[in-house]
Amino acid sequence: MSNFAGVGVSPGRVIGPVRHMAEAVGEPPADERNDSPEAASASLAAASKAVQEELKRRAEAATGDARAVLQATSLMAADPMLLKSAKKLIAKGVSAERAVWEAGASVAEMLHNLGGYMAERTADVLDVRSRLVAELRGLPAPGIPSSTTPFVLVAEDLAPADTATLDPAMVLALVTSGGGPQSHTAIIARALGLPAVVAASGVEGIEEDASVFVDGAAGTIALDPGAAEEAAAAEYRAAAEALTVFDGVGITADGHEVPLLANVGGAKDAVTAAEAGAQGVGLLRTEFCFLGRDTEPTAEEQVEAYRGVFDAFPGKKVVVRTLDAGADKPLPFLTDTTEPNPALGVRGYRTDLTSPGVLARQLTAIADAAAQATADVWVMAPMISTAEEAADFAALCATAGLRTPGVMVEVPSAALTAEAILTEVSFASLGTNDLTQYTMAADRQLGSLAALNNSWQPALLRMVRLTVEGSLAEGHAKPVGICGEAAADPALAVVLVGLGVSTLSMTPRALAGVGAVLNSVTRADAERIAGVALAAPTAAEARARTRAELPVLEQLGL
């Protein structure tokens, strides 16, 4: 049996036939010309509108991360830089298809050279380029292959628009040779509950229709599965059926409560999370109000949007993250896409330095929505780096009438100075996705850096411990939660609780699994296991040693 190894990013064991992503749209001939620049420009404008509307339509049908990704990608279809460059070529007699192709290549190269988060946008540009060319040619848009039977999808990587529209009823598992554990592909696979392995070198060579066994927890793919793999898949199906419902109480075996909250991106997500038994919202991504717009949403629009989430959790905690614009979420009225290093630039709370007023108006809208609901609304700012910034944010919250200000701990400086920062605010929430990549100086979208960009890294676990220790300083014990992807890993959740984290927030699909594993250990067990993980010299050893302490994971197929 041939095997492939990658990084397991979403648990599950399945067997199915391989389907590869369809070949990309072919490059138009270099000498392809147009007879009428006016007609070609009009065709390009119509194609841009059609692609944008199609992506917006998909966004409306999607939720959470998928919706945000699709909204951002739809903006790229109308990107002024892309269209302006293409129209210049059209004016010189180049066909619309060839003009879009060349313009897309130029924009993608520019973004790639910028590095960091802007480099991540190259996949979006090339995806939109293919969609525009397909629309101009009257061809179906590139994307997930069609099939009448369920299959395992294999690709080099997936464009955000593809990942966001995966149908879990047809796609049994997701396997890519690129990507990383915190890429869009990984995040949305977890949200959909799809077993997934990324950074699996060589999988593009697997033959179409070949039968494979995918283990999303172990990060392995095996060809020609036999009786042992069939039994493992059957065991997982049985275990998964038992983990479809969370009883609504996050608690250890000895009664230590650890509320399990949900990460949501709007009212629709919030209703789904409430139905799944989430004990509240640990992360409301407010970008859903702002993405896909050229102007700041009105106060009325924001209040209505936030109320939809607050009303889904009457009397329960809802933690709102203020606008996290910048880097991979540029907004035309707020951010500067020409920054040389956007990941280290003006993003999150820092946008208040260059565009004062937007944050204050958002906080007022959040306060107005909270006043009309019974939810216990907490508010936190992303990308806080110093105690001074924390104090400034707390003052803004007080002015708006919001009583529970907090901060996201996403950069090492915030973890290292947690005691001082938490003197200024009421709570902290660890965004492990960004904290990992900033701690390790490793772009979380790069498959080649997947081993570094791993929340089991000893350095990341120490950042968590430092933050908790800072929160317990004499005179101001403050709660510290987790709202990054690390909280959705049941084994890592035990370690985080052992380190002293007070709440865990995750995709609703992970609630039942995390709840079941926490319920199998005492708080003392969790503290001991956290010590085991901290003592490990590598991320792989930390994960392996922790899982060895938790046989329940194997029983539950996690």
C-alpha positions in Angstrom: 0.0 0.0 0.0 1.4 3.4 -1.0 1.1 6.2 1.5 1.4 10.0 1.5 1.9 12.1 4.6 0.9 15.7 5.2 -0.6 17.8 7.9 -3.9 16.7 9.3 -6.1 19.8 9.8 -9.6 18.3 10.2 -10.2 14.9 11.8 -12.1 12.0 10.1 -11.4 8.7 8.4 -13.0 8.0 5.1 -12.5 5.9 2.0 -13.5 7.1 -1.5 -12.5 7.6 -5.1 -10.2 10.4 -6.0 -11.3 13.3 -8.1 -8.8 16.0 -9.1 -9.6 19.6 -9.6 -10.3 20.4 -13.2 -7.5 21.8 -15.3 -7.2 25.6 -15.1 -8.5 27.7 -17.9 -6.0 27.7 -20.7 -3.9 30.8 -21.5 -5.3 32.7 -24.5 -2.9 33.0 -27.5 -0.4 35.8 -27.1 -1.3 37.2 -30.5 -5.1 37.2 -29.9 -6.5 40.5 -31.0 -9.8 42.4 -30.9 -11.7 44.1 -33.8 -13.2 46.7 -31.7 -11.7 48.0 -28.4 -15.0 49.5 -27.4 -16.8 46.2 -27.8 -14.0 44.3 -26.0 -14.1 46.7 -23.1 -17.8 46.3 -22.9 -17.5 42.6 -22.8 -14.9 42.8 -20.1 -17.1 45.0 -18.0 -20.0 42.6 -18.5 -17.8 39.6 -17.5 -16.5 41.4 -14.4 -20.1 42.2 -13.3 -21.2 38.6 -14.0 -18.4 37.1 -12.0 -18.8 39.5 -9.2 -22.5 38.8 -9.0 -22.0 35.1 -9.0 -19.5 35.2 -6.2 -21.8 37.5 -4.2 -24.6 35.1 -4.8 -22.5 32.3 -3.4 -21.5 34.5 -0.5 -25.1 35.0 0.4 -25.7 31.3 0.6 -22.6 30.7 2.6 -21.9 31.4 6.3 -19.0 32.5 8.5 -15.5 32.1 7.1 -16.9 31.0 3.7 -19.0 34.1 3.4 -16.2 36.4 4.3 -13.8 34.7 1.8 -16.3 34.9 -1.0 -17.1 38.5 -0.4 -13.5 39.4 -0.5 -12.9 37.4 -3.7 -15.9 39.1 -5.3 -14.2 42.4 -4.8 -11.3 41.2 -6.7 -13.5 40.6 -9.8 -14.1 44.4 -9.9 -10.6 45.4 -8.8 -9.8 48.8 -10.4 -6.1 47.9 -10.8 -6.9 44.7 -12.6 -9.5 46.1 -14.9 -7.6 49.3 -15.7 -4.6 47.4 -16.7 -6.7 45.1 -18.9 -8.4 48.0 -20.6 -5.1 49.6 -21.4 -4.1 46.5 -23.3 -7.5 46.3 -25.0 -7.1 49.8 -26.3 -3.9 48.6 -28.0 -5.9 45.9 -29.9 -5.4 43.0 -27.5 -8.4 40.7 -27.0 -10.3 41.0 -23.8 -9.3 37.4 -22.8 -5.6 38.0 -23.4 -5.8 41.4 -21.8 -7.3 40.0 -18.6 -4.7 37.2 -18.6 -1.7 39.6 -18.9 -3.2 42.1 -16.4 -3.9 39.3 -13.9 -0.3 38.1 -14.2 1.1 41.6 -13.5 -1.1 42.2 -10.5 -0.4 38.7 -9.1 3.4 39.3 -9.5 3.2 42.6 -7.8 1.3 41.2 -4.8 3.7 38.2 -4.6 6.7 40.6 -4.5 5.1 42.5 -1.6 5.2 39.3 0.4 3.3 38.5 3.6 -0.5 38.8 3.5 -0.5 40.5 0.2 1.3 37.5 -1.3 -1.7 35.4 -0.2 -3.9 37.4 -2.5 -2.1 36.1 -5.6 -4.3 33.0 -5.6 -7.4 35.1 -5.5 -6.2 37.2 -8.4 -5.4 34.2 -10.5 -8.7 32.5 -9.6 -10.6 35.6 -10.6 -8.6 35.9 -13.8 -9.6 32.3 -14.8 -13.2 33.1 -14.0 -13.2 36.2 -16.1 -11.6 34.4 -19.1 -14.1 31.5 -18.7 -17.0 34.1 -18.7 -15.7 35.8 -21.8 -15.4 32.5 -23.6 -18.8 31.3 -22.5 -17.3 28.4 -20.6 -18.2 27.0 -17.1 -16.3 28.6 -14.3 -13.4 26.6 -13.0 -13.9 24.9 -9.6 -14.9 21.7 -7.9 -15.4 18.8 -10.3 -19.0 17.6 -10.8 -19.8 14.0 -9.8 -22.9 11.9 -9.2 -21.1 10.0 -6.4 -19.2 11.2 -3.3 -15.4 11.6 -3.8 -12.1 12.6 -2.2 -11.0 16.0 -3.7 -7.3 16.2 -4.5 -5.7 19.5 -5.6 -2.5 21.4 -5.4 -4.4 24.0 -3.5 -7.9 25.5 -3.6 -8.8 29.1 -4.4 -10.9 30.7 -1.6 -14.0 30.7 -3.8 -13.6 26.9 -4.4 -13.0 26.1 -0.8 -15.9 28.1 0.4 -18.4 26.3 -1.9 -17.5 22.7 -1.1 -20.5 20.5 -0.8 -20.0 18.1 2.2 -22.7 15.9 0.8 -20.4 15.1 -2.2 -16.9 15.8 -1.0 -15.9 13.1 1.5 -12.4 14.6 2.3 -10.0 17.2 1.1 -6.4 16.6 0.2 -4.0 19.2 -1.0 -0.3 19.2 -1.7 0.0 22.9 -0.8 -1.5 25.1 2.0 -0.9 25.1 5.7 -2.8 24.3 8.9 -4.2 27.8 9.1 -4.9 28.4 5.5 -8.4 29.3 4.1 -8.6 25.7 2.9 -7.9 24.3 6.4 -10.2 26.7 8.2 -13.2 26.1 6.0 -12.7 22.3 5.9 -13.0 22.4 9.7 -16.1 24.6 9.5 -17.7 22.1 7.1 -16.6 19.1 9.1 -14.6 17.6 6.2 -11.6 15.4 7.0 -8.7 17.2 5.5 -4.9 16.9 4.9 -2.8 19.7 3.6 0.9 20.0 2.5 0.8 16.4 1.3 3.6 16.2 -1.3 3.0 14.0 -4.3 -0.8 13.6 -4.1 -1.3 15.2 -7.5 0.1 12.0 -9.0 -2.7 9.8 -7.6 -4.7 8.4 -10.5 -8.2 9.6 -11.1 -10.8 7.3 -9.5 -8.1 5.5 -7.4 -9.5 4.4 -4.0 -7.9 6.1 -1.1 -8.1 6.1 2.7 -7.8 9.6 4.3 -7.1 10.0 8.0 -7.6 13.7 8.8 -6.3 13.4 12.3 -3.1 11.5 11.5 -2.5 13.5 8.3 -2.1 10.4 6.0 -3.5 9.2 2.7 -3.2 5.5 1.7 -3.9 4.0 -1.7 -5.7 0.7 -2.1 -7.3 0.6 1.4 -7.9 -2.9 2.8 -10.0 -4.4 5.6 -8.1 -2.5 8.3 -8.9 0.8 6.7 -12.5 -0.1 6.0 -12.9 -1.0 9.7 -11.3 2.3 10.8 -13.6 4.2 8.5 -16.6 2.3 9.8 -15.6 3.0 13.4 -15.2 6.7 12.7 -18.7 6.8 11.1 -20.1 5.3 14.3 -18.1 7.6 16.5 -19.1 10.7 14.4 -22.8 9.9 14.8 -22.3 9.9 18.6 -20.7 13.3 18.4 -23.3 15.1 16.5 -24.8 16.8 19.6 -23.2 18.9 22.3 -25.2 19.0 25.5 -24.5 22.6 26.1 -22.2 22.3 29.1 -18.4 22.4 28.8 -17.1 20.7 31.9 -14.3 18.4 33.1 -14.9 15.1 34.8 -14.5 16.7 38.2 -16.9 19.6 37.6 -14.5 22.4 36.4 -16.6 24.4 34.0 -15.0 25.5 30.7 -17.7 27.3 28.6 -17.5 26.2 25.0 -18.4 29.2 22.7 -18.7 29.6 19.0 -16.8 31.7 16.4 -19.4 33.3 14.1 -19.5 35.7 11.2 -23.1 37.0 11.3 -26.7 36.3 12.4 -27.1 33.2 10.3 -24.0 31.7 11.9 -25.1 32.7 15.3 -28.5 30.8 14.9 -26.6 27.7 13.7 -24.2 28.0 16.7 -27.1 28.3 19.2 -28.8 25.3 17.7 -25.5 23.4 18.1 -25.5 24.1 21.8 -22.8 26.8 22.0 -22.8 28.5 25.4 -22.3 31.9 23.8 -20.1 33.6 21.2 -16.4 33.8 21.8 -15.7 35.6 18.5 -18.1 37.7 16.4 -16.2 38.7 13.3 -17.6 42.1 12.4 -15.9 42.2 9.0 -19.1 40.7 7.6 -20.7 44.2 7.8 -17.8 45.9 6.0 -16.5 43.5 3.3 -17.8 44.0 -0.2 -18.4 47.7 0.3 -16.7 50.9 -1.0 -18.0 52.9 1.9 -18.4 52.5 5.7 -21.8 50.9 6.6 -24.2 53.2 8.3 -24.9 53.1 12.0 -28.4 51.7 11.3 -27.0 48.9 9.1 -24.4 47.9 11.8 -27.0 47.9 14.6 -29.3 45.6 12.7 -26.5 43.2 11.8 -25.2 43.0 15.4 -28.7 42.6 16.8 -29.2 39.5 14.8 -26.3 37.9 16.6 -27.2 39.2 20.0 -30.8 38.0 19.7 -29.6 34.4 19.0 -27.9 34.3 22.5 -30.3 36.1 24.9 -28.7 36.4 28.4 -25.5 34.8 27.2 -22.0 36.1 26.5 -21.2 37.5 23.0 -17.7 38.7 22.5 -17.5 41.1 19.6 -14.2 41.7 17.8 -14.0 45.2 16.3 -13.2 45.5 12.7 -10.0 43.5 11.7 -9.4 45.3 8.5 -6.0 45.3 6.7 -3.5 42.6 5.5 -5.7 39.9 3.9 -8.9 41.9 4.5 -8.3 45.3 2.7 -11.1 47.8 2.6 -11.0 50.6 0.1 -12.2 53.3 2.5 -9.9 52.2 5.4 -6.7 50.5 4.3 -3.7 51.2 2.1 -2.9 48.3 -0.3 0.4 49.7 -1.2 2.0 49.0 2.2 5.3 47.2 1.7 4.6 44.7 4.5 0.8 44.6 5.3 1.1 41.8 7.8 3.2 44.2 9.9 1.3 47.3 8.9 -1.9 49.1 9.6 -4.5 46.5 10.5 -7.1 45.9 13.2 -6.9 48.5 16.0 -4.1 50.3 14.2 -6.5 51.6 11.5 -7.7 54.1 14.2 -4.3 55.8 13.8 -4.8 56.5 10.1 -8.6 56.7 9.9 -9.9 57.9 13.2 -13.6 57.8 13.8 -14.5 54.5 12.1 -13.7 52.5 15.3 -15.6 55.0 17.6 -18.6 54.8 15.3 -18.5 51.0 15.3 -18.4 50.9 19.1 -21.4 53.2 19.3 -23.3 50.9 17.0 -22.4 47.9 19.1 -23.5 49.7 22.2 -26.8 50.7 20.6 -27.4 47.1 19.5 -26.5 45.8 22.9 -28.9 48.2 24.6 -31.7 46.7 22.5 -30.9 43.1 23.4 -30.3 41.0 26.5 -27.0 39.4 25.5 -24.0 40.0 27.7 -21.9 41.9 25.2 -18.1 42.1 25.6 -15.9 43.9 23.0 -12.3 43.3 22.1 -9.8 45.0 19.7 -7.5 43.0 17.4 -3.8 43.7 17.0 -3.2 45.3 20.4 0.5 45.4 21.1 1.0 47.7 24.2 -0.7 48.6 27.5 -1.1 52.2 26.1 -3.2 50.8 23.2 -5.2 48.7 25.6 -5.9 51.8 27.7 -6.9 53.9 24.7 -9.3 51.1 23.5 -10.9 50.8 27.0 -11.4 54.6 27.0 -13.2 54.4 23.6 -15.4 51.6 24.9 -16.3 53.6 28.0 -17.2 56.6 25.9 -19.5 54.4 23.9 -21.1 53.0 27.0 -19.6 49.5 26.7 -18.7 48.1 30.1 -16.5 45.0 29.2 -13.5 45.9 27.0 -10.9 43.4 26.1 -8.0 42.7 23.8 -6.9 40.1 21.3 -3.5 38.6 22.1 -2.1 38.0 18.6 1.4 39.4 18.7 4.2 38.3 21.0 4.5 41.7 22.7 0.9 41.3 24.0 1.7 37.9 25.5 4.9 39.1 27.1 3.3 42.2 28.7 -0.1 40.6 29.5 0.0 41.7 33.1 0.3 45.4 32.1 -2.2 45.1 29.3 -4.8 43.4 31.5 -4.5 46.1 34.1 -6.2 48.3 31.5 -9.0 45.9 30.3 -11.4 43.3 31.5 -10.3 40.2 29.6 -8.1 38.8 26.8 -8.7 36.3 24.0 -5.8 34.5 22.3 -6.0 34.5 18.5 -3.8 31.5 18.0 -3.8 31.7 14.2 -2.0 35.0 14.1 -0.1 34.5 17.3 1.5 31.3 15.9 2.6 33.0 12.6 4.0 36.1 14.4 5.7 34.0 17.0 7.3 31.7 14.4 7.7 34.4 11.7 6.0 31.9 9.3 3.3 32.9 6.8 0.4 30.7 7.8 -0.7 30.2 4.1 2.5 28.6 3.0 2.5 24.8 2.8 6.3 24.8 2.9 6.1 26.4 6.4 3.3 24.2 7.7 5.6 22.5 10.2 6.5 25.9 11.7 2.9 27.3 11.6 1.5 24.8 14.0 -0.3 25.6 17.2 1.5 22.7 19.0 4.8 24.6 18.7 6.4 24.8 22.2 6.9 28.6 21.7 3.2 29.1 21.1 2.3 27.0 24.2 4.6 29.2 26.2 3.0 32.3 24.9 -0.3 31.0 26.1 1.2 30.2 29.5 2.7 33.7 29.8 -0.6 35.3 28.9 -2.5 33.3 31.6 0.2 34.1 34.2 -0.1 37.8 33.4 -3.9 37.5 33.8 -3.5 36.1 37.3 -1.3 38.9 38.7 -2.1 40.0 42.2 -5.0 42.5 42.3 -6.6 41.9 38.9 -7.3 38.3 38.0 -8.8 38.5 34.5 -10.3 35.7 32.2 -8.3 34.6 29.2 -10.1 32.7 26.4 -9.0 31.1 23.1 -10.8 32.0 19.9 -8.2 30.7 17.4 -8.3 27.4 15.5 -6.3 25.7 18.3 -9.5 25.6 20.4 -11.2 23.2 17.9 -8.5 20.5 18.4 -9.8 18.3 21.2 -6.3 17.2 22.3 -5.0 20.8 22.3 -8.1 22.0 24.1 -7.2 19.8 27.1 -3.7 21.3 27.1 -5.1 24.8 26.9 -7.4 24.2 29.8 -4.5 22.7 31.7 -2.6 26.0 31.1 -5.4 27.9 32.7 -7.5 29.1 29.8 -11.0 29.9 31.0 -13.1 29.6 27.8 -12.7 28.0 24.3 -14.3 29.3 21.2 -14.5 27.3 17.9 -16.5 26.4 14.9 -19.8 24.9 16.0 -19.0 21.5 14.4 -16.1 21.0 16.9 -18.2 21.6 20.1 -19.3 18.0 20.6 -15.9 16.5 20.1 -14.1 19.0 22.4 -16.9 18.7 25.0 -16.6 14.9 25.0 -12.8 14.9 25.5 -12.9 17.5 28.2 -15.5 15.5 30.0 -13.2 12.5 30.1 -10.4 14.3 32.1 -10.2 16.1 35.5 -8.7 19.5 35.8 -5.7 17.9 37.5 -5.4 15.6 34.5 -5.5 18.6 32.2 -2.7 20.4 34.1 -0.6 17.3 34.1 -1.0 16.8 30.4 -0.3 20.4 29.8 3.0 19.9 31.6 3.7 16.9 29.3 3.1 19.1 26.2 5.2 22.0 27.5 8.2 19.6 28.2 8.2 18.3 24.6 11.1 19.7 22.4 9.0 19.9 19.2 5.5 20.5 18.0 5.2 16.9 16.7 6.4 15.5 20.1 4.0 17.8 22.0 1.1 16.5 20.0 2.1 12.8 20.1 2.8 12.8 23.8 -0.5 14.6 24.5 -2.5 12.2 22.3 -0.8 9.2 24.1 -2.3 10.6 27.3 -5.8 10.7 25.8 -6.9 7.3 24.5 -10.4 8.6 24.2 -9.3 10.4 21.1 -8.8 7.1 19.2 -12.1 5.8 20.5 -13.9 8.9 19.2 -12.1 9.0 15.9 -10.5 12.3 16.8 
